[in-house]
Amino acid sequence: MPESLKPLALADPGLAAEVAARLASKTAPVGRREVDLLVAATLQALGQEASFGRAVALGFAELVGEVPPGHLETYHICLHQAGDTGPTLGRIMAECLPPVLAHGDAETLRRFQLAWAAMASKGTYTLSEPLRALGPLLAGGDREAVGCYLDLLHTLFSMDVSYDEGRYFAAELPRAVRAFAPRRRRRQLKEILRVARTDRRLVEPLLAGLSRGLGLLQENALRGFVDDALLACRRQREHGARALSLESLAARERFSTLQVSVGFAQVRGRLRRYLQARTGLVLAIRPVSALAGVKAAEFGPGRMVCSDAHAIYLPDEIDRFPGKEENAELYRLLVRLEACFHEFGTFDFDAEKIQEPCRATMTGSRPEAGRSDFEAFLAHFPDPLLAGDLFTVFELGRIRKRLRTTYPGLIRRGYPALCRVFITGAEQLPETADVLHHLLARLAFALPDVGADGLVDEIANVFDAAVSAASPVEVSAELTARFFEPVRRRTGGLPAGRRPLTTPFGWRPWPNPAAAGERPLNRLARRIQVVLTQDGLKASPVDIQLRLTAGGENLATDDIHTLCRDRAVVEERLETLRGRCPKETGGSDSRLPEDALVFRYPEWDDRIGDYLPEHVQVRERRVPSAAGDFYSDVLRRHYGLVRQTRRVFERLRPEGLKRLRRWPDGDEFDYRSLVETAIDRRSGDLPSDRLFIKRVKDRRDVAVLLLVDVSRSTANTVPGSTSSVLDIEKEAIVVLCEALSGLGDTLAVAGFSGTGRLGVDYFRVKGFDEVMTEDVKHRIGALQPQRNTRMGAAIRHAARDLGEVPAAVRLLIILSDGFPNDTDYKGAYAVADTRQALTEMGARQIRFHALTVNLPADPGLDRLYGKARHHVISDLGELPGRLLRVYSALTR
């Protein structure tokens, strides 16, 4: 520690050590006079308050060696003046003034002092947040924006603002300034300043309008929009305020005509919905500014899109074209293109799947630990950058072939724009453009390349023969390894002698600034692979990672069956493996009955407004028969009810033939039409030729599935009765089976329960193609209370069964005792997923109705099912009257 800092070390050793470390990092020499000034000012401030002294010391340490000595004197004087008023003002001055002295000029300092005086007169609460926002502005070198911002603070706080207004301006102005795009910040601050000088009450509406997209306007357009709003304010201030905040229809229409740029927030929702519908993956859409720790230089010049395992990153704003719709279409094109890497397996690259002959050609050094498979692959080459560019060429060519088969419309609509951008960029290249650009034209965009030579033709011919629409990403890697050396010889050999490959809009799989290094699931997948290898099982780590992602970082038994290549060895060692693999969450038993079928379904997460794909595992199995005469006992005990229900449901049965009048041909004359025809002839009107009655067969074509909740809570006794909820449900099944069998509708019965998202049980009681045999009746009696209620998954599986039945009308009747409830599946989350599952059924033309047993009328049931889609029953005798009208309406 320097000798001059010893007085400070006696007062605060920790602070002295921190200051010494900062001074030691300075590139320019630090004079004794500057250090003495630092120590004297710090000791004086420490005498007032510790936080004040610390801020002074760190402020001086920031400035010493970076600014002229005169600036240090100015800093000391300002601190002394502010500290005389109080330590709080002194501390704020010590924290906020250094960026002004380090990056500003004399005019900036003058404006800062004017703004300080105006704000300090209103109270210390106005100073801290607004002035801290100066640092990033000054560091960015935008002095004009800094001047507008300081003038705005001085203007507003020089007015007679109330305490609430002061609090609002102190909080919202710095927040807005940080959110402004740097290249648009100056023009937006100028307009806010102009509005503030006209009427400070209009600042709040203007800030709201800027956040809603008004800031996307070009400078002249924004000035004209504000001029119109201020003119409206002269007539009526409320109208002008609504215009500035984009609340009025006329203002929005005016804004739409002026807008050229398109902001990320304007298209985010639509792009997210497209991405979910196309890929089914849980991928977010985020702005490039959300890429933490990624600098603009790392993102690359001209690059407009990239992605990682969780999101696709797009520009915060696009104004590449002169029209708004063209810029919005570019957003859509970028998402469509980047989604190809996720949907077609580019990011599922697995180095172990590369063929051995090609792997032998990679002669580089061993990759570092912790790298992804693709980074490890590139590290084997003496020129990883060239290998990455060559892989990009082959992979974009593979994507083009896959799109031509899967999404030919995207080829027709999107590739012309890519080709135009590529051709424009190629015109700026020298005539001796390297082989990579010629290959990119031929393979990725199918452009005729007049500059191609023998090597390009050879590579293109091999590519066309080796790559098809079904080829995996590893084929691109194998071609990279095969042709690396010939291409390297043609590009100069050394990385410094070759220009990096330029692609349209920077669309390429690598380098990827959003996804560097290894993710946690990579490490978990490799650990599982080690366990499998020890047991003689072979599985790809990338395939394991995909299963882990779909299963919420868990592997079920059927996942292991799918992953492992040697099925015979899997069967022999399955029991040993169960004890070593990660356990599933949710308490579900991964061991399945031999007759069980496993299905996976998505689940709706209302917290992110998106699906979790393959999130739930449904295990379908048949209910075993049980001894007893439950079915016959119900028929005996409820003989009158069953008879009544049959009678009321028989009213729905068609008579056999339906008579249709006014047909041009038929089975008999319609005498009423004959009379009308005679009258028309006598009156001179043109008579109708529809004179017949036609008889057609009238029969029902209805399929009904009774879905019964058999969760643990159905064991509860219904108040005022000795029967449990499940007893009433089973009795209702018997009554409905008898009624519907007489009606002739196709009927199936199933129950559901389970624990956790990987253990949803779906019990087949009666299939659509089964008749009501004694075995089926025994299965109804065998239903017993099980575990929990994950209703959304059960409904989706029931909809799948109903969707396979060729019926004109398909109906799902849900018998339950309340709301869905399961591990991590409760409250609003469970209700939202169940509602979404019911909505999906509507899209498949499947109708539904719910019967709730033992639960008093609850408004929550309206949110769950809809007001007209459910009934509550506590007595079986209520069933015929409740169900007849609903059933007749739903199956008509």
Secondary structure, DSSP 8 states (H G I E B T S, - for coil): --GGGHHHHHH-HHHHHHHHHHHHT-SS---HHHHHHHHHHHHHHHTT-HHHHHHHHHHHHHHTTTS-HHHHHHHHHHHHHHHHH-HHHHHHHHHHHHHHHHH--HHHHHHHHHHHHHHHTT-GGGTHHHHHTHHHHHHTT-HHHHHHHHHHHHHHHHS---HHHHHHHHHHHHHHHHHS-HHHHHHHHHHHHHHHHH-GGGHHHHHHHHHTTGGGS-HHHHHHHHHHHHHHHHH-HHHHHHHHTT-SHHHHHHHHHH---EEHHHHHHHHHHHHHHHH-S--EEEEGGG-TT--HHHH-TT---EE-SSEEEE-SEE-SSSSHHHHHHHHHHHHHHHHHHHHTTGGG--GGGS-HHHHTT--S----TT--HHHHHHHTSS-HHHHHHHHHHHHHHHHHHHHHHH-HHHHHHHHHHHHHHHHHHHHTS-TT--HHHHHIIIIIS----TT--HHHHHHHHHHHHH--TT--HHHHHHHHHHHHHHHHHHTTSSGGGS-----GGG--SSS-TTS-S--HHHHHHHHHHHHHHHTT----HHHHHHHHHHTTS---HHHHHHH-S-HHHHHHHHHHHHTTS---TTS------TT-EEEEEEEEETTTTEEEEEEEEEEEEE----SS-HHHHHHHHTHHHHHHHHHHHHTTS--SEEEEEEESS-SEE-HHHHHHHHHHHHHT----S--EEEEEE----EEEEEEEE--GGGGSB-TTSSSBHHHHHHHHHHHHHHHHHHHT-EEEEEEEEESSTT-EEEEEEE-TT----HHHHHHHHH----S-B-HHHHHHHHHHHHHTS--SEEEEEEEESS--BBTTB-HHHHHHHHHHHHHHHHHTT-EEEEEEES----HHHHHHH-TTSEEEESSGGGHHHHHHHHHHHHT-
